[in-house]
Amino acid sequence: MQDDKVEPLQTLKDIHGIMERSSRFLSLSGWSGVWAGGTALIGAAIAKMWLQQIPSTYRMAYPNNQSFAATEGEYKHILLKLVFLALGVLLVALAGGYYFTKRKAIRDGIPLWNGTSKRMLVELAIPLATGGVFAFAFLWHGLELYIAPICLTFYGMALINGSKYTLSDIKYLGIAEVVLGCICLFIRGYGLVLWTIGFGVLHILYGIIMWKKYDSK
Amino acid sequence: MQVIEQLNKLFDSRIRIGIMSALMVNETINFNELKTLLDVTDGNLATHLKTLEENNYIKVQKGFIGKKTNTTYTITKVGETAFKSHLKALEKIISGLG
């Protein structure tokens, strides 16, 4: 395929396109975001319900209020339930994200498991795993207050890190999550609310924006 | 036109330009990844890779994943410099036209 005519502008565009396609995994689906956000909202609603059903434990989540003490056992029980709920939410969100992204990759004719998607996952996984260890350690030491800010901040940093290898827009979602996480560090008692905004509302918003920008074409 | 002369004849081919572009942003890339990326046939891709290799623009590593051969490619310093000056020449032509 020899081109005798030099078309520099088109050639440069082609080069840019190939660089982008070969180094970024572009088949992330907007629906994955909407799905993850929806799952987070449902999870948060369940958590809220559990916390309200046992008023004494609910009060324990606000350490400022000393007048209402739950028994140690009661508190540990609901905490454990919440941890499993969070893991369940994570699994359902990931499964949906995988499904929608796979569907898009098939449509784009791109293998789901290639060099770029692997690199993206590794870049995402490093801060995420670190955040997981942090969250677990804080929980271990009885500092549940810091779980929501840790989740939000480390997740945000994972997105910023991974954005080099996928749609660059994901960086802004990452920055928003980090900002929310940092705010969450300073205002007590709003952990669940900010968690819901970060993982629920922002994901849905991001998903819709991405879907409009890339998928709906 | 002087600038046109600065264009590298080796990069006349779209496929060769494609290979070089991909290698500029990836440390290594294997044959199958290149094939999917550029949407070319095995034979066609192999010929162009051979040309680039003979000109010392890319380095070839033959390896195995299990029993399957896995040939990966890396850009050389020579290749990188050549590709960059080709890009500069293209940009000059564009700004010259503008």
Boltz contact constraints between the chains, C-beta under 6 A:
constraints:
  - contact:
      token1: [A, 1]
      token2: [B, 13]
      max_distance: 6.0
  - contact:
      token1: [A, 1]
      token2: [B, 14]
      max_distance: 6.0
  - contact:
      token1: [A, 2]
      token2: [B, 12]
      max_distance: 6.0
  - contact:
      token1: [A, 8]
      token2: [B, 90]
      max_distance: 6.0
  - contact:
      token1: [A, 8]
      token2: [B, 93]
      max_distance: 6.0
  - contact:
      token1: [A, 8]
      token2: [B, 94]
      max_distance: 6.0
  - contact:
      token1: [A, 9]
      token2: [B, 94]
      max_distance: 6.0
  - contact:
      token1: [A, 12]
      token2: [B, 90]
      max_distance: 6.0
  - contact:
      token1: [A, 15]
      token2: [B, 21]
      max_distance: 6.0
  - contact:
      token1: [A, 18]
      token2: [B, 18]
      max_distance: 6.0
  - contact:
      token1: [A, 18]
      token2: [B, 21]
      max_distance: 6.0
  - contact:
      token1: [A, 18]
      token2: [B, 22]
      max_distance: 6.0
  - contact:
      token1: [A, 19]
      token2: [B, 21]
      max_distance: 6.0
  - contact:
      token1: [A, 19]
      token2: [B, 25]
      max_distance: 6.0
  - contact:
      token1: [A, 22]
      token2: [B, 22]
      max_distance: 6.0
  - contact:
      token1: [A, 22]
      token2: [B, 26]
      max_distance: 6.0
  - contact:
      token1: [A, 22]
      token2: [B, 37]
      max_distance: 6.0
  - contact:
      token1: [A, 23]
      token2: [B, 25]
      max_distance: 6.0
  - contact:
      token1: [A, 23]
      token2: [B, 26]
      max_distance: 6.0
  - contact:
      token1: [A, 115]
      token2: [B, 33]
      max_distance: 6.0
